């Protein structure tokens, strides 16, 4: 009887939904933590920093150790950490004299899970014997977008019906997703990308010029995506004078939806589309979106730029992974881990650059967005260099 790789795919889809839960749930509670536990907002900002920092450290460690530990043990551990962190968020703050310590411990635990998911899910799908790998990869990454939308919408609905004071119940409800997925990953077929000992070492990867271009692409993809995603709500609130709830729905939520649509479209029609051309077109659209958000005097056009930006960045992350897998088939886990690390690096650096420039420009968010144009610009140049490498190889 043939192996059921559909089960592997479902486990990987739920893996990305789990990652979306861990990335998006706590930020919805920032003001609640501030009010209930009297934690200063400066400390609250540390929650996101710790989340991304932990992911970065996990990315680096994965490049070194995952092949030794094995995919299955590592990916099951990712779901266990996600469950433990989300349940911990509900109970640990009460157990410490300083509730912030309990929150940070929970965030670090589920960020370990999130980092493992990010590194492992792509190579697990890449190793499955599917046709049209690029399309499968794009569709896979769309589940992070749908997860993000689901977390914001379902949590907002839950808080409206039961009140935000019941947030601990919701943390436990969200933990059921990774809890169920532990069984999926423990029982689904998992293949390896390369034979034992055949994958490239970290040092060998860094000696390949094309790999450096892929790293630059991932940094710019992460920065282009998160700079806009994290500031979209503030943009919607300040430029259009919308309430926080409507701002979240008009900004980050619409951004995630258009991003998901772009990944699903490529997932469905990817076999008929030239990936490199699609990425170059997306990079150009991304630059136009940043210009719309930063230069337009009309706030509605600016918001349309924010929302369309989601569509333009959708293909960047999965597309870079697909191109790298094709060009460096022996890249192995180390390659996936280092690419994820580069994406996270961009995700950590991009929004803070936009924020700092905004602050220096007397809180003018448009000035910050204008500096953000550098990310899609460098991304387009890197894509042209990558196309040069491809043409030379062909």
C-alpha positions, -999 to 999 in steps of 0.1 A, spaced: 0 0 0 14 35 -10 22 60 17 -4 86 25 15 119 18 -19 138 21 -16 132 58 18 147 58 5 177 39 -24 182 64 1 180 93 23 207 77 -7 229 70 -17 227 107 19 233 116 18 267 98 -16 275 114 0 267 148 29 291 140 3 318 131 -14 313 165 18 317 184 29 348 164 -5 366 165 -23 357 197 -2 375 224 -1 409 205 -39 410 208 -35 410 246 -7 436 250 -30 463 264 -47 437 286 -14 426 301 -5 463 305 -37 470 324 -41 438 345 -5 431 355 7 468 355 35 460 330 49 491 314 45 493 276 82 494 271 84 460 287 54 448 267 73 455 235 99 430 247 74 402 241 76 404 203 114 409 205 119 378 226 96 358 202 117 367 171 150 364 190 141 329 202 131 319 166 164 332 153 184 312 178 163 281 170 169 286 132 207 287 138 207 256 161 185 237 136 210 242 109 235 223 131 216 197 149 182 187 133 197 161 109 213 144 139 180 144 160 158 135 130 128 153 114 101 134 132 113 139 168 121 176 160 87 184 144 67 166 172 88 186 197 77 218 179 40 210 185 47 200 222 65 233 228 36 252 211 10 235 234 32 241 265 37 278 257 1 286 250 -12 267 281 17 284 301 5 318 290 -29 311 307 -13 299 340 23 310 345 18 348 350 -3 340 382 25 318 396 52 344 396 55 375 418 63 394 386 36 382 360 59 394 332 84 366 340 56 340 334 46 357 301 82 357 288 88 321 298 56 310 279 66 332 249 101 316 247 87 281 250 61 285 221 87 305 201 109 274 202 80 255 187 74 282 161 111 283 151 111 245 147 79 246 126 94 273 104 126 254 96 111 218 93 78 221 75 92 234 42 118 206 38 93 180 49 69 190 20 99 195 -4 109 159 4 74 145 -4 71 130 -40 47 157 -53 46 171 -88 49 209 -91 69 214 -59 68 252 -62 30 253 -63 28 229 -33 53 251 -14 33 283 -22 0 267 -11 16 254 21 28 289 31 -7 303 24 -18 285 56 2 309 77 -18 337 62 -52 320 68 -41 311 103 -32 348 110 -66 359 97 -84 332 117 -66 341 149 -75 378 146 -112 371 136 -119 343 160 -102 360 189 -121 393 183 -154 373 181 -145 354 213 -137 386 232 -169 403 219 -191 374 230 -174 362 263 -153 393 272 -116 398 271 -113 387 307 -118 352 295 -86 353 274 -71 324 294 -98 301 281 -90 311 246 -53 304 251 -62 269 260 -86 266 231 -59 276 206 -35 250 222 -59 223 210 -46 228 174 -9 218 181 -21 192 206 -41 174 178 -12 179 154 13 160 177 -6 128 166 -5 138 129 33 144 129 39 112 150 21 90 124 24 106 90 51 95 64 82 117 66 110 115 40 144 131 40 156 156 15 191 141 11 207 107 19 225 106 53 257 125 51 250 138 16 236 173 25 258 203 22 275 216 54 270 253 65 305 262 54 300 247 19 267 267 15 284 300 23 310 293 -4 282 293 -31 275 328 -44 239 319 -54 232 311 -17 243 346 -6 218 360 -32 191 338 -17 200 351 18 196 387 7 163 378 -10 150 363 23 161 393 44 143 417 20 113 394 18 110 393 56 116 430 59 91 440 31 64 417 45 67 426 82 74 463 79 41 467 62 22 441 82 32 454 116 25 490 108 -7 485 88 -29 488 118 -12 520 130 -15 534 95 -52 526 93 -58 541 127 -37 573 123 -43 581 86 -80 572 85 -89 578 122 -103 543 126 -109 525 159 -84 498 169 -108 470 161 -116 484 126 -79 493 122 -68 457 128 -94 444 104 -87 470 77 -49 468 81 -32 435 92 -63 413 85 -67 425 49 -29 423 44 -29 387 54 -59 379 32 -43 394 1 -10 376 9 -29 343 13 -47 349 -21 -14 354 -39 0 321 -24 -32 302 -33 -32 315 -68 4 305 -74 -4 272 -57 -32 266 -81 -17 279 -114 20 277 -105 27 250 -131 17 275 -159 36 305 -145 73 313 -147 82 317 -109 110 341 -116 88 364 -137 60 362 -111 85 372 -83 99 401 -104 64 414 -111 56 410 -74 87 429 -63 78 458 -86 42 458 -73 57 458 -37 77 489 -45 47 507 -59 27 498 -28 53 513 -5 53 544 -26 15 546 -24 16 543 14 45 568 18 39 595 -9 1 597 -15 -17 626 2 -49 605 1 -51 582 31 -74 558 12 -48 553 -16 -22 547 12 -44 521 28 -49 504 -6 -11 503 -9 -9 486 25 -35 460 16 -21 453 -19 14 450 -4 2 417 11 -4 403 -24 29 415 -36 50 399 -8 30 366 -8 53 347 -32 86 360 -19 93 337 10 81 304 -5 94 314 -40 129 319 -27 128 286 -9 116 268 -41 144 285 -63 171 276 -37 159 240 -35 160 236 -72 194 253 -77 210 237 -46 193 202 -43 220 191 -18 213 221 5 195 200 30 181 212 64 210 236 69 199 256 38 162 257 50 173 268 85 196 295 73 170 309 48 144 309 76 169 328 98 175 354 71 137 359 67 134 363 105 163 387 105 145 409 80 113 406 100 130 418 131 151 446 115 126 460 89 97 471 113 122 486 138 139 507 111 105 520 99 95 527 135 128 545 143 126 567 112 89 575 120 99 586 155 127 608 142 103 624 117 80 636 145 58 604 143 53 608 105 46 572 95 47 581 58 84 591 62 91 557 78 73 539 50 94 558 24 126 544 39 109 510 37 110 513 -1 147 502 1 136 466 9 116 458 -23 142 478 -43 171 456 -31 148 425 -35 143 433 -73 181 437 -78 187 404 -60 161 387 -82 178 400 -114 212 387 -101 195 353 -93 180 352 -128 215 358 -142 228 328 -122 199 307 -135 205 317 -172 242 309 -168 234 275 -154 209 267 -181 
